[in-house]
Amino acid sequence: MSIEVRIRRLGYHLMSLASVGMALVAIPGLFLTALPWMPKPPHSQLWSIFGITGAQASAFSADARLLLALSCLAGMLAYLLPLAALRRLGHRLYRDDALTRPVADAFGWLAHSLPLHAVCMLAAWLLAGFGSEIAGVPNDYRMSVDLGAAYIFLIGCLCLYSVAHLMRLATAAADDARSIV
């Protein structure tokens, strides 16, 4: 099997897995977004939003429920962005040659999706906190930073940005080689 076929197969598998992952994130995300608006939410602790149970959320005022629903949407978006970027990368690998500008750009978008994930998660956390404050629910929110997780996150971002930069350089080198021939 040729290398081009193997790269296309990898792209197809990335697209497929990312699509399945997006569906698996979107379905519970939409359910959690609707949870504050349900008249009789599930009583399980499994269905809690940032430490707020469904029963507490349904007792919130309309403004607080709206903030909590927006918080769920921001959290869902935080998980969908990297999956969408991974699907885009798979699509580019499947449709284009490996050493092309669209593939390099797709790696760049994947690298950008990780900081966007962090920003969306922070926004989700803040919206949930504001919603519980408006509702008067005494939640003890604490901001903590795990340096080990932050270090791994930083390494992942730097690796993806490096791959994107190397892909751009390799694309330019491949274009130069094609122009000589």
Phi and psi in degrees as GROMACS dihedral restraints (atoms count N, CA, C in turn):
[ dihedral_restraints ]
;  ai    aj    ak    al  type     phi  dphi    fc
    3     4     5     6     1   -74.5    20    10
    4     5     6     7     1   160.8    20    10
    6     7     8     9     1   -64.9    20    10
    7     8     9    10     1   -38.4    20    10
    9    10    11    12     1   -61.5    20    10
   10    11    12    13     1   -40.5    20    10
   12    13    14    15     1   -67.3    20    10
   13    14    15    16     1   -38.6    20    10
   15    16    17    18     1   -66.6    20    10
   16    17    18    19     1   -37.4    20    10
   18    19    20    21     1   -67.7    20    10
   19    20    21    22     1   -42.0    20    10
   21    22    23    24     1   -63.0    20    10
   22    23    24    25     1   -39.3    20    10
   24    25    26    27     1   -64.4    20    10
   25    26    27    28     1   -41.9    20    10
   27    28    29    30     1   -60.6    20    10
   28    29    30    31     1   -43.3    20    10
   30    31    32    33     1   -61.3    20    10
   31    32    33    34     1   -41.0    20    10
   33    34    35    36     1   -63.8    20    10
   34    35    36    37     1   -42.7    20    10
   36    37    38    39     1   -67.2    20    10
   37    38    39    40     1   -37.9    20    10
   39    40    41    42     1   -62.4    20    10
   40    41    42    43     1   -43.7    20    10
   42    43    44    45     1   -61.2    20    10
   43    44    45    46     1   -45.9    20    10
   45    46    47    48     1   -64.6    20    10
   46    47    48    49     1   -48.8    20    10
   48    49    50    51     1   -65.6    20    10
   49    50    51    52     1   -38.6    20    10
   51    52    53    54     1   -67.1    20    10
   52    53    54    55     1   -37.4    20    10
   54    55    56    57     1   -64.6    20    10
   55    56    57    58     1   -42.9    20    10
   57    58    59    60     1   -63.9    20    10
   58    59    60    61     1   -43.5    20    10
   60    61    62    63     1   -61.8    20    10
   61    62    63    64     1   -39.4    20    10
   63    64    65    66     1   -63.9    20    10
   64    65    66    67     1   -40.4    20    10
   66    67    68    69     1   -66.4    20    10
   67    68    69    70     1   -40.2    20    10
   69    70    71    72     1   -69.8    20    10
   70    71    72    73     1   -20.8    20    10
   72    73    74    75     1   -88.6    20    10
   73    74    75    76     1   -39.7    20    10
   75    76    77    78     1   -68.9    20    10
   76    77    78    79     1   -39.3    20    10
   78    79    80    81     1   -64.2    20    10
   79    80    81    82     1   -53.9    20    10
   81    82    83    84     1   -67.0    20    10
   82    83    84    85     1   -30.9    20    10
   84    85    86    87     1   -63.1    20    10
   85    86    87    88     1   -42.6    20    10
   87    88    89    90     1   -68.7    20    10
   88    89    90    91     1   -34.7    20    10
   90    91    92    93     1   -64.6    20    10
   91    92    93    94     1   -43.5    20    10
   93    94    95    96     1   -66.8    20    10
   94    95    96    97     1   -31.9    20    10
   96    97    98    99     1   -66.3    20    10
   97    98    99   100     1   -35.6    20    10
   99   100   101   102     1   -82.2    20    10
  100   101   102   103     1   -14.9    20    10
  102   103   104   105     1   -56.2    20    10
  103   104   105   106     1   -43.9    20    10
  105   106   107   108     1   -65.0    20    10
  106   107   108   109     1   -21.1    20    10
  108   109   110   111     1   -93.4    20    10
  109   110   111   112     1    -4.9    20    10
  111   112   113   114     1   -75.3    20    10
  112   113   114   115     1   135.6    20    10
  114   115   116   117     1   -68.7    20    10
  115   116   117   118     1   -36.5    20    10
  117   118   119   120     1  -128.2    20    10
  118   119   120   121     1    85.1    20    10
  120   121   122   123     1   -71.8    20    10
  121   122   123   124     1   161.2    20    10
  123   124   125   126     1   -60.1    20    10
  124   125   126   127     1   145.9    20    10
  126   127   128   129     1   -91.0    20    10
  127   128   129   130     1     5.2    20    10
  129   130   131   132     1   -78.3    20    10
  130   131   132   133     1   147.4    20    10
  132   133   134   135     1   -70.9    20    10
  133   134   135   136     1   -15.8    20    10
  135   136   137   138     1   -60.3    20    10
  136   137   138   139     1   -36.9    20    10
  138   139   140   141     1   -97.0    20    10
  139   140   141   142     1    69.2    20    10
  141   142   143   144     1  -119.5    20    10
  142   143   144   145     1   150.4    20    10
  144   145   146   147     1  -116.4    20    10
  145   146   147   148     1   109.9    20    10
  147   148   149   150     1    51.2    20    10
  148   149   150   151     1    41.4    20    10
  150   151   152   153     1    84.3    20    10
  151   152   153   154     1     4.9    20    10
  153   154   155   156     1  -106.2    20    10
  154   155   156   157     1   120.8    20    10
  156   157   158   159     1   -74.6    20    10
  157   158   159   160     1   165.6    20    10
  159   160   161   162     1   -63.2    20    10
  160   161   162   163     1   -36.7    20    10
  162   163   164   165     1   -66.1    20    10
  163   164   165   166     1   -40.7    20    10
  165   166   167   168     1   -65.4    20    10
  166   167   168   169     1   -42.1    20    10
  168   169   170   171     1   -64.5    20    10
  169   170   171   172     1   -38.2    20    10
  171   172   173   174     1   -72.2    20    10
  172   173   174   175     1   -17.9    20    10
  174   175   176   177     1   -88.0    20    10
  175   176   177   178     1    -4.8    20    10
  177   178   179   180     1   -68.6    20    10
  178   179   180   181     1   161.4    20    10
  180   181   182   183     1   -71.5    20    10
  181   182   183   184     1   170.1    20    10
  183   184   185   186     1   -63.5    20    10
  184   185   186   187     1   -38.6    20    10
  186   187   188   189     1   -65.3    20    10
  187   188   189   190     1   -43.3    20    10
  189   190   191   192     1   -67.0    20    10
  190   191   192   193     1   -38.8    20    10
  192   193   194   195     1   -65.8    20    10
  193   194   195   196     1   -36.7    20    10
  195   196   197   198     1   -63.8    20    10
  196   197   198   199     1   -43.8    20    10
  198   199   200   201     1   -63.5    20    10
  199   200   201   202     1   -38.4    20    10
  201   202   203   204     1   -67.7    20    10
  202   203   204   205     1   -39.0    20    10
  204   205   206   207     1   -66.3    20    10
  205   206   207   208     1   -40.8    20    10
  207   208   209   210     1   -64.2    20    10
  208   209   210   211     1   -34.5    20    10
  210   211   212   213     1   -62.7    20    10
  211   212   213   214     1   -42.1    20    10
  213   214   215   216     1   -66.0    20    10
  214   215   216   217     1   -39.2    20    10
  216   217   218   219     1   -64.9    20    10
  217   218   219   220     1   -39.7    20    10
  219   220   221   222     1   -65.9    20    10
  220   221   222   223     1   -39.6    20    10
  222   223   224   225     1   -64.9    20    10
  223   224   225   226     1   -41.0    20    10
  225   226   227   228     1   -65.4    20    10
  226   227   228   229     1   -41.4    20    10
  228   229   230   231     1   -62.9    20    10
  229   230   231   232     1   -35.6    20    10
  231   232   233   234     1   -60.3    20    10
  232   233   234   235     1   -36.7    20    10
  234   235   236   237     1   -86.1    20    10
  235   236   237   238     1   -25.5    20    10
  237   238   239   240     1   -77.4    20    10
  238   239   240   241     1   -32.3    20    10
  240   241   242   243     1   -59.4    20    10
  241   242   243   244     1   -49.9    20    10
  243   244   245   246     1   -64.7    20    10
  244   245   246   247     1   -35.1    20    10
  246   247   248   249     1   -67.7    20    10
  247   248   249   250     1   -38.6    20    10
  249   250   251   252     1   -66.2    20    10
  250   251   252   253     1   -38.5    20    10
  252   253   254   255     1   -67.2    20    10
  253   254   255   256     1   -37.4    20    10
  255   256   257   258     1   -67.2    20    10
  256   257   258   259     1   -38.1    20    10
  258   259   260   261     1   -64.8    20    10
  259   260   261   262     1   -40.1    20    10
  261   262   263   264     1   -62.9    20    10
  262   263   264   265     1   -41.4    20    10
  264   265   266   267     1   -61.9    20    10
  265   266   267   268     1   -43.8    20    10
  267   268   269   270     1   -61.6    20    10
  268   269   270   271     1   -40.8    20    10
  270   271   272   273     1   -62.7    20    10
  271   272   273   274     1   -42.7    20    10
  273   274   275   276     1   -66.4    20    10
  274   275   276   277     1   -40.0    20    10
  276   277   278   279     1   -67.0    20    10
  277   278   279   280     1   -33.5    20    10
  279   280   281   282     1   -74.5    20    10
  280   281   282   283     1   -39.9    20    10
  282   283   284   285     1   -90.7    20    10
  283   284   285   286     1   -34.8    20    10
  285   286   287   288     1  -108.9    20    10
  286   287   288   289     1   169.4    20    10
  288   289   290   291     1   -69.8    20    10
  289   290   291   292     1   156.1    20    10
  291   292   293   294     1   -65.3    20    10
  292   293   294   295     1   -36.5    20    10
  294   295   296   297     1  -100.5    20    10
  295   296   297   298     1    65.4    20    10
  297   298   299   300     1  -129.0    20    10
  298   299   300   301     1   162.4    20    10
  300   301   302   303     1   -61.7    20    10
  301   302   303   304     1   -40.1    20    10
  303   304   305   306     1   -60.7    20    10
  304   305   306   307     1   -35.8    20    10
  306   307   308   309     1   -69.1    20    10
  307   308   309   310     1   -41.2    20    10
  309   310   311   312     1   -62.8    20    10
  310   311   312   313     1   -40.8    20    10
  312   313   314   315     1   -65.6    20    10
  313   314   315   316     1   -35.9    20    10
  315   316   317   318     1   -65.3    20    10
  316   317   318   319     1   -38.2    20    10
  318   319   320   321     1   -63.8    20    10
  319   320   321   322     1   -38.1    20    10
  321   322   323   324     1   -62.8    20    10
  322   323   324   325     1   -41.8    20    10
  324   325   326   327     1   -65.5    20    10
  325   326   327   328     1   -37.1    20    10
  327   328   329   330     1   -63.8    20    10
  328   329   330   331     1   -40.0    20    10
  330   331   332   333     1   -65.6    20    10
  331   332   333   334     1   -39.4    20    10
  333   334   335   336     1   -67.9    20    10
  334   335   336   337     1   -28.0    20    10
  336   337   338   339     1   -67.5    20    10
  337   338   339   340     1   -26.6    20    10
  339   340   341   342     1   -69.6    20    10
  340   341   342   343     1   -47.7    20    10
  342   343   344   345     1   -64.4    20    10
  343   344   345   346     1   -33.6    20    10
  345   346   347   348     1   -64.2    20    10
  346   347   348   349     1   -35.9    20    10
  348   349   350   351     1   -59.1    20    10
  349   350   351   352     1   -46.4    20    10
  351   352   353   354     1   -63.6    20    10
  352   353   354   355     1   -40.7    20    10
  354   355   356   357     1   -65.4    20    10
  355   356   357   358     1   -43.4    20    10
  357   358   359   360     1   -65.8    20    10
  358   359   360   361     1   -37.6    20    10
  360   361   362   363     1   -66.7    20    10
  361   362   363   364     1   -38.5    20    10
  363   364   365   366     1   -64.2    20    10
  364   365   366   367     1   -42.3    20    10
  366   367   368   369     1   -63.2    20    10
  367   368   369   370     1   -40.8    20    10
  369   370   371   372     1   -63.3    20    10
  370   371   372   373     1   -43.1    20    10
  372   373   374   375     1   -63.9    20    10
  373   374   375   376     1   -43.7    20    10
  375   376   377   378     1   -66.0    20    10
  376   377   378   379     1   -41.7    20    10
  378   379   380   381     1   -63.4    20    10
  379   380   381   382     1   -40.5    20    10
  381   382   383   384     1   -64.8    20    10
  382   383   384   385     1   -39.1    20    10
  384   385   386   387     1   -65.4    20    10
  385   386   387   388     1   -43.0    20    10
  387   388   389   390     1   -65.1    20    10
  388   389   390   391     1   -39.5    20    10
  390   391   392   393     1   -62.7    20    10
  391   392   393   394     1   -42.0    20    10
  393   394   395   396     1   -71.4    20    10
  394   395   396   397     1   -31.2    20    10
  396   397   398   399     1   -67.6    20    10
  397   398   399   400     1   -41.8    20    10
  399   400   401   402     1   -62.9    20    10
  400   401   402   403     1   -38.9    20    10
  402   403   404   405     1   -77.3    20    10
  403   404   405   406     1   -15.4    20    10
  405   406   407   408     1    82.2    20    10
  406   407   408   409     1    18.5    20    10
  408   409   410   411     1   -80.7    20    10
  409   410   411   412     1   123.5    20    10
  411   412   413   414     1   -76.4    20    10
  412   413   414   415     1    93.2    20    10
  414   415   416   417     1  -108.9    20    10
  415   416   417   418     1   137.2    20    10
  417   418   419   420     1   -96.8    20    10
  418   419   420   421     1    88.6    20    10
  420   421   422   423     1   -84.3    20    10
  421   422   423   424     1   131.0    20    10
  423   424   425   426     1  -127.6    20    10
  424   425   426   427     1   134.9    20    10
  426   427   428   429     1   -93.7    20    10
  427   428   429   430     1   124.4    20    10
  429   430   431   432     1  -134.3    20    10
  430   431   432   433     1   150.6    20    10
  432   433   434   435     1  -123.7    20    10
  433   434   435   436     1   123.1    20    10
  435   436   437   438     1   -90.4    20    10
  436   437   438   439     1   111.2    20    10
  438   439   440   441     1   -66.2    20    10
  439   440   441   442     1   -30.4    20    10
  441   442   443   444     1   -65.8    20    10
  442   443   444   445     1   -46.1    20    10
  444   445   446   447     1   -67.5    20    10
  445   446   447   448     1   -38.3    20    10
  447   448   449   450     1   -65.1    20    10
  448   449   450   451     1   -36.9    20    10
  450   451   452   453     1   -65.9    20    10
  451   452   453   454     1   -45.4    20    10
  453   454   455   456     1   -63.7    20    10
  454   455   456   457     1   -40.5    20    10
  456   457   458   459     1   -60.9    20    10
  457   458   459   460     1   -44.7    20    10
  459   460   461   462     1   -63.0    20    10
  460   461   462   463     1   -43.3    20    10
  462   463   464   465     1   -62.6    20    10
  463   464   465   466     1   -42.8    20    10
  465   466   467   468     1   -62.0    20    10
  466   467   468   469     1   -44.7    20    10
  468   469   470   471     1   -62.1    20    10
  469   470   471   472     1   -46.1    20    10
  471   472   473   474     1   -64.2    20    10
  472   473   474   475     1   -38.1    20    10
  474   475   476   477     1   -64.3    20    10
  475   476   477   478     1   -44.5    20    10
  477   478   479   480     1   -67.0    20    10
  478   479   480   481     1   -40.2    20    10
  480   481   482   483     1   -64.9    20    10
  481   482   483   484     1   -36.8    20    10
  483   484   485   486     1   -66.1    20    10
  484   485   486   487     1   -42.9    20    10
  486   487   488   489     1   -62.4    20    10
  487   488   489   490     1   -42.3    20    10
  489   490   491   492     1   -62.3    20    10
  490   491   492   493     1   -42.3    20    10
  492   493   494   495     1   -66.3    20    10
  493   494   495   496     1   -43.2    20    10
  495   496   497   498     1   -63.4    20    10
  496   497   498   499     1   -36.8    20    10
  498   499   500   501     1   -65.1    20    10
  499   500   501   502     1   -39.2    20    10
  501   502   503   504     1   -64.4    20    10
  502   503   504   505     1   -42.3    20    10
  504   505   506   507     1   -66.2    20    10
  505   506   507   508     1   -40.6    20    10
  507   508   509   510     1   -66.2    20    10
  508   509   510   511     1   -35.6    20    10
  510   511   512   513     1   -64.8    20    10
  511   512   513   514     1   -43.2    20    10
  513   514   515   516     1   -64.4    20    10
  514   515   516   517     1   -40.0    20    10
  516   517   518   519     1   -66.0    20    10
  517   518   519   520     1   -39.5    20    10
  519   520   521   522     1   -66.3    20    10
  520   521   522   523     1   -38.8    20    10
  522   523   524   525     1   -64.7    20    10
  523   524   525   526     1   -40.1    20    10
  525   526   527   528     1   -62.8    20    10
  526   527   528   529     1   -42.6    20    10
  528   529   530   531     1   -65.4    20    10
  529   530   531   532     1   -38.4    20    10
  531   532   533   534     1   -67.2    20    10
  532   533   534   535     1   -34.6    20    10
  534   535   536   537     1   -71.2    20    10
  535   536   537   538     1   -27.6    20    10
  537   538   539   540     1   -73.2    20    10
  538   539   540   541     1   -38.4    20    10
